[in-house]
Amino acid sequence: MTPGPTTPDLATADLVTPDAPGPARRPLLAVWKLASCDGCQLSLLDLEEHLLELVEAVQVSYFLEMSRAVVSGPYDVSLVEGSVTTPHDAERVKEIRASSTFLVAIGACATAGGIQSLRNFADIGAYMSAVYAHPSYISCLATSTPISAHVPVDYELRGCPVNKHQLLEVLTAYLAGRAPRIPSYPVCQECKAAGNSCVLVAAGTPCLGPVTQAGCGAICPAWGRGCFGCFGPAATVNTTSLIRRLCDDGVEPEVLGRMLRAFTAGTTPVPPPALAPALAPALAPALAPALAPAMAPVTGPATAAAKQPATAAAKEPATAKPKQPAKEGAGHGR
């Protein structure tokens, strides 16, 4: 294979031969990084003894966080961490999609734009001028967007970082040919199961637990802090009621807006934009205009709160061997 702009660099990677075709062939697993902190990749490495069992069931073919060994694609399963924030990543994610049979977006960045998508509501030029001595050297997009805003995604696993046990469940479900069993209920249920006192009711601490999908084990409320919403919105929640409660408790509209969009600003928000005007008569007059920017979706395709695996009919069969995704390198900063 001749190295090129869309192949792993042979000078920094060790090419490994994939398993021979046949019943004993292990599925090829690839793990990719876009604009992110690497936390979700580390969750995979944090599986400890389960990681040893996993590598017996799949062949880890591309995972630079773990090894420089590379198996050329196409890949059976690709885990993609990070949001799309640069022109380079916008092209890479298309190449990753083309070389992957089953693509899973992992983490808040990949599924909802992540914390870096807060820049979608600010002047990115001003940010770069404040941070970098030579902003002209920086090449990035005006917005930070999830993977599904650019390519079809087969499954989304949320969290900042993802729950390592849920990540193992997604991979196990793929190997077993079934849908992953990931909870869709809110963090409040985890709090109840753990015997935690409600920080919102007992202490008046602003908390997004009633509207946030479970998965973290209610870590923040367990230590007396409100939920920050890093697992994104739960399936069935009453955001309107929570907003009223937080406003009654004295949370300023600007603070409430930042709370609601902290981890999911790059995707279609919950509640929808129409909610702010509807709440105006019941809440402080300043609330609706203050929340409008927080609830406005970024330009581009809307991202579902959670996706189930796509059907085979939704994909077009490949007619030729896809080219290798571009190597990880420059352009992955937030």
C-alpha positions as CSV (number, residue, x, y, z in Angstrom):
1,M,0.0,0.0,0.0
2,T,1.4,3.4,-1.0
3,P,1.1,6.0,1.7
4,G,-0.9,9.1,0.7
5,P,-3.0,11.9,2.2
6,T,-5.8,9.5,3.1
7,T,-3.8,6.5,4.4
8,P,-2.1,5.9,7.8
9,D,1.5,7.2,7.7
10,L,3.7,4.1,7.3
11,A,6.6,5.9,9.0
12,T,4.7,6.1,12.3
13,A,2.5,3.0,12.0
14,D,3.1,-0.7,12.0
15,L,1.0,-2.5,9.4
16,V,-0.5,-5.7,10.8
17,T,-2.1,-8.5,8.7
18,P,-5.8,-9.0,9.5
19,D,-7.2,-12.4,10.4
20,A,-7.7,-14.8,7.5
21,P,-11.2,-15.0,6.1
22,G,-13.3,-17.7,7.7
23,P,-15.4,-18.5,10.7
24,A,-12.6,-17.6,13.1
25,R,-12.1,-14.1,11.6
26,R,-12.6,-11.4,14.3
27,P,-14.4,-8.2,13.3
28,L,-12.1,-5.3,12.7
29,L,-12.5,-2.5,15.3
30,A,-11.2,1.1,14.7
31,V,-11.2,4.0,17.1
32,W,-11.0,7.5,15.7
33,K,-10.4,10.9,17.3
34,L,-11.6,14.3,16.1
35,A,-11.9,17.4,18.3
36,S,-11.9,16.0,21.8
37,C,-10.0,15.5,25.0
38,D,-9.5,11.7,24.6
39,G,-11.6,10.9,27.6
40,C,-13.9,8.6,25.8
41,Q,-11.0,6.6,24.3
42,L,-9.6,6.3,27.7
43,S,-12.9,4.8,28.9
44,L,-12.3,2.0,26.5
45,L,-8.8,1.4,27.8
46,D,-10.3,1.6,31.4
47,L,-12.2,-1.6,30.8
48,E,-9.2,-3.4,32.4
49,E,-9.8,-7.2,32.4
50,H,-12.7,-6.8,30.1
51,L,-10.4,-5.3,27.5
52,L,-8.5,-8.5,27.4
53,E,-11.7,-10.4,26.7
54,L,-12.7,-7.8,24.0
55,V,-9.5,-8.2,22.0
56,E,-10.1,-11.9,21.8
57,A,-13.5,-11.1,20.2
58,V,-12.4,-8.3,17.9
59,Q,-9.2,-7.3,16.2
60,V,-8.3,-3.8,17.2
61,S,-7.2,-2.5,13.8
62,Y,-6.8,1.3,14.3
63,F,-6.5,2.8,17.8
64,L,-3.5,5.2,18.1
65,E,-4.3,5.9,21.7
66,M,-3.4,2.3,22.4
67,S,-1.0,1.1,19.7
68,R,0.8,2.2,16.6
69,A,-0.2,-1.1,14.9
70,V,-2.6,-0.6,12.0
71,V,-4.7,-2.9,10.0
72,S,-6.0,-1.4,6.7
73,G,-9.7,-1.1,6.3
74,P,-12.6,-1.4,5.6
75,Y,-13.6,-1.8,9.2
76,D,-16.6,-3.7,10.7
77,V,-17.0,-1.3,13.6
78,S,-15.7,2.3,14.1
79,L,-15.9,4.3,17.3
80,V,-15.6,8.0,16.7
81,E,-14.8,10.4,19.5
82,G,-15.0,14.2,19.1
83,S,-16.9,16.8,17.2
84,V,-16.3,18.2,13.7
85,T,-14.5,21.6,14.2
86,T,-12.1,21.8,11.2
87,P,-12.3,21.4,7.5
88,H,-9.9,18.6,7.8
89,D,-12.2,16.7,10.2
90,A,-15.2,17.4,8.0
91,E,-13.4,15.4,5.2
92,R,-12.0,12.7,7.6
93,V,-15.4,11.8,9.0
94,K,-16.7,11.2,5.5
95,E,-13.8,8.8,4.8
96,I,-14.3,7.1,8.1
97,R,-18.0,6.6,7.3
98,A,-17.1,5.2,3.9
99,S,-14.7,2.6,5.4
100,S,-17.0,1.5,8.2
101,T,-19.8,-0.9,8.2
102,F,-21.1,0.2,11.6
103,L,-20.3,3.6,13.0
104,V,-20.8,4.6,16.6
105,A,-20.4,8.2,17.8
106,I,-19.1,8.1,21.4
107,G,-19.3,10.9,23.9
108,A,-20.9,14.4,24.2
109,C,-18.6,15.9,21.6
110,A,-19.4,13.3,18.9
111,T,-23.1,13.1,19.7
112,A,-23.9,16.8,20.5
113,G,-21.0,19.0,19.7
114,G,-19.6,19.0,23.2
115,I,-18.5,21.9,25.4
116,Q,-16.6,23.4,22.4
117,S,-19.9,23.9,20.6
118,L,-20.6,26.8,23.0
119,R,-18.5,28.8,20.5
120,N,-21.5,28.4,18.1
121,F,-23.1,31.3,20.0
122,A,-20.0,33.5,20.0
123,D,-17.5,35.2,17.7
124,I,-15.0,32.5,16.8
125,G,-12.6,35.1,15.5
126,A,-12.6,37.0,18.8
127,Y,-11.9,33.7,20.6
128,M,-8.9,32.9,18.4
129,S,-7.5,36.4,18.7
130,A,-7.7,36.1,22.5
131,V,-6.1,32.7,22.7
132,Y,-3.5,32.5,19.9
133,A,-0.7,34.8,19.2
134,H,-1.1,34.2,15.5
135,P,-4.8,33.3,14.8
136,S,-4.1,33.4,11.1
137,Y,-2.4,30.0,11.5
138,I,-5.6,28.4,12.8
139,S,-7.9,26.7,10.3
140,C,-11.3,25.9,11.8
141,L,-15.0,26.0,11.1
142,A,-17.3,28.6,12.6
143,T,-19.2,25.9,14.5
144,S,-18.6,22.7,16.3
145,T,-21.1,20.0,15.2
146,P,-21.8,16.4,16.0
147,I,-20.9,13.5,13.7
148,S,-24.5,13.0,12.6
149,A,-24.5,16.5,11.1
150,H,-22.1,15.3,8.5
151,V,-22.6,11.5,7.9
152,P,-25.2,8.9,8.9
153,V,-24.5,7.4,12.3
154,D,-25.6,3.9,13.3
155,Y,-25.6,4.5,17.1
156,E,-24.9,7.3,19.5
157,L,-23.5,6.7,23.0
158,R,-23.6,9.8,25.2
159,G,-21.6,11.0,28.1
160,C,-18.6,13.2,29.1
161,P,-16.9,10.8,29.1
162,V,-18.9,7.8,28.1
163,N,-19.7,5.1,30.7
164,K,-17.2,2.3,30.1
165,H,-19.8,-0.4,30.9
166,Q,-22.2,1.2,28.4
167,L,-19.4,1.2,25.8
168,L,-18.8,-2.5,26.4
169,E,-22.5,-3.1,26.1
170,V,-22.6,-1.4,22.7
171,L,-19.7,-3.6,21.4
172,T,-21.2,-6.7,23.0
173,A,-24.6,-6.0,21.4
174,Y,-23.0,-5.6,18.0
175,L,-21.2,-8.9,18.3
176,A,-24.4,-10.6,19.5
177,G,-26.5,-9.0,16.7
178,R,-28.9,-7.3,19.0
179,A,-29.8,-3.7,20.0
180,P,-27.8,-2.2,22.9
181,R,-29.5,-2.0,26.3
182,I,-28.8,1.6,27.3
183,P,-31.1,3.3,29.9
184,S,-33.2,6.3,28.7
185,Y,-34.6,7.3,32.1
186,P,-33.3,10.4,33.9
187,V,-30.5,10.8,36.4
188,C,-33.1,11.2,39.2
189,Q,-33.7,7.5,39.0
190,E,-30.1,6.8,39.6
191,C,-30.2,9.1,42.6
192,K,-33.1,7.3,44.1
193,A,-31.5,3.9,43.6
194,A,-28.3,5.2,45.3
195,G,-30.3,6.7,48.2
196,N,-29.1,10.2,47.6
197,S,-30.9,13.2,48.9
198,C,-32.3,15.4,46.1
199,V,-30.0,18.4,45.9
200,L,-32.7,20.4,44.1
201,V,-35.4,19.9,46.7
202,A,-33.3,19.6,49.9
203,A,-30.7,22.3,49.2
204,G,-32.1,24.4,46.4
205,T,-29.0,23.5,44.2
206,P,-29.6,24.0,40.5
207,C,-29.7,20.5,39.0
208,L,-30.4,19.1,35.5
209,G,-30.9,15.6,36.8
210,P,-34.6,15.5,36.1
211,V,-34.1,16.1,32.4
212,T,-30.7,14.3,31.8
213,Q,-30.3,10.8,30.6
214,A,-28.8,8.4,33.2
215,G,-25.5,6.7,32.8
216,C,-23.0,8.5,35.1
217,G,-24.3,6.9,38.3
218,A,-25.4,10.3,39.6
219,I,-21.8,11.2,40.5
220,C,-22.4,15.0,40.9
221,P,-25.5,14.8,43.1
222,A,-23.9,12.1,45.2
223,W,-21.4,14.8,46.3
224,G,-23.9,17.5,46.8
225,R,-23.5,19.2,43.4
226,G,-26.2,19.6,40.8
227,C,-26.2,17.6,37.6
228,F,-24.5,19.4,34.7
229,G,-26.3,17.4,32.0
230,C,-23.3,15.8,30.3
231,F,-25.3,12.7,29.2
232,G,-27.8,14.9,27.2
233,P,-31.6,14.9,27.5
234,A,-33.5,11.9,28.7
235,A,-36.2,10.4,26.5
236,T,-39.3,11.7,28.3
237,V,-38.8,14.7,30.5
238,N,-40.7,17.8,31.6
239,T,-38.2,20.6,30.9
240,T,-40.8,23.3,31.1
241,S,-41.5,22.4,34.8
242,L,-37.8,22.3,35.6
243,I,-37.2,25.7,34.1
244,R,-40.1,27.1,36.1
245,R,-38.6,25.6,39.3
246,L,-35.1,26.9,38.6
247,C,-36.4,30.4,37.9
248,D,-38.5,30.3,41.1
249,D,-35.3,29.4,42.9
250,G,-33.6,32.5,41.6
251,V,-31.5,31.1,38.8
252,E,-30.7,34.0,36.4
253,P,-31.9,33.6,32.8
254,E,-28.3,33.8,31.5
255,V,-27.1,31.1,33.9
256,L,-30.1,28.9,32.9
257,G,-29.3,29.3,29.2
258,R,-25.7,28.2,29.8
259,M,-26.8,25.2,31.9
260,L,-29.2,24.0,29.1
261,R,-26.7,24.2,26.3
262,A,-23.4,23.4,28.0
263,F,-22.9,19.9,26.6
264,T,-25.4,19.8,23.8
265,A,-25.1,23.2,22.1
266,G,-24.2,21.7,18.8
267,T,-27.4,19.7,18.3
268,T,-31.1,20.2,18.2
269,P,-32.0,21.3,21.7
270,V,-34.6,20.1,24.2
271,P,-36.8,22.0,24.8
272,P,-37.5,23.3,21.3
273,P,-37.0,27.0,20.4
274,A,-40.8,27.6,20.5
275,L,-40.8,26.9,24.2
276,A,-39.2,30.2,25.3
277,P,-42.0,32.4,24.0
278,A,-44.6,30.0,25.3
279,L,-43.1,30.3,28.8
280,A,-42.8,34.1,28.7
281,P,-46.2,34.8,30.4
282,A,-45.5,32.5,33.2
283,L,-41.8,33.4,33.8
284,A,-39.8,36.6,34.1
285,P,-40.1,38.7,30.9
286,A,-36.3,38.5,30.4
287,L,-36.3,34.7,30.3
288,A,-37.6,34.1,26.8
289,P,-35.0,36.3,25.0
290,A,-32.3,35.1,27.2
291,L,-33.0,31.4,26.4
292,A,-33.7,31.9,22.7
293,P,-30.0,31.7,21.7
294,A,-29.5,28.7,23.9
295,M,-32.3,26.9,22.3
296,A,-31.6,27.8,18.7
297,P,-30.2,24.9,16.7
298,V,-27.0,25.4,14.7
299,T,-27.3,25.5,10.9
300,G,-27.3,22.0,9.5
301,P,-29.1,18.7,9.8
302,A,-30.8,18.2,13.1
303,T,-29.4,15.5,15.4
304,A,-31.7,13.1,17.1
305,A,-31.5,12.9,20.9
306,A,-30.6,9.2,20.5
307,K,-30.4,6.9,17.5
308,Q,-31.1,3.3,17.2
309,P,-28.9,1.2,14.8
310,A,-29.7,2.0,11.2
311,T,-31.2,-0.7,9.0
312,A,-29.2,-2.3,6.4
313,A,-31.5,-0.8,3.7
314,A,-30.5,2.6,4.8
315,K,-27.0,2.1,3.5
316,E,-25.8,1.8,-0.1
317,P,-23.6,-1.2,-0.7
318,A,-20.0,-0.3,-1.5
319,T,-19.0,-1.0,-5.1
320,A,-15.3,-0.6,-4.5
321,K,-12.9,-0.9,-1.6
322,P,-13.1,2.5,0.2
323,K,-10.0,4.5,0.7
324,Q,-8.4,4.7,4.1
325,P,-9.5,7.6,6.4
326,A,-7.0,10.4,6.8
327,K,-4.5,10.0,9.6
328,E,-5.0,11.8,12.9
329,G,-2.8,14.9,13.0
330,A,-3.0,18.6,12.7
331,G,-6.4,20.3,12.9
332,H,-7.8,18.4,15.9
333,G,-7.7,21.3,18.4
334,R,-11.0,22.7,19.7
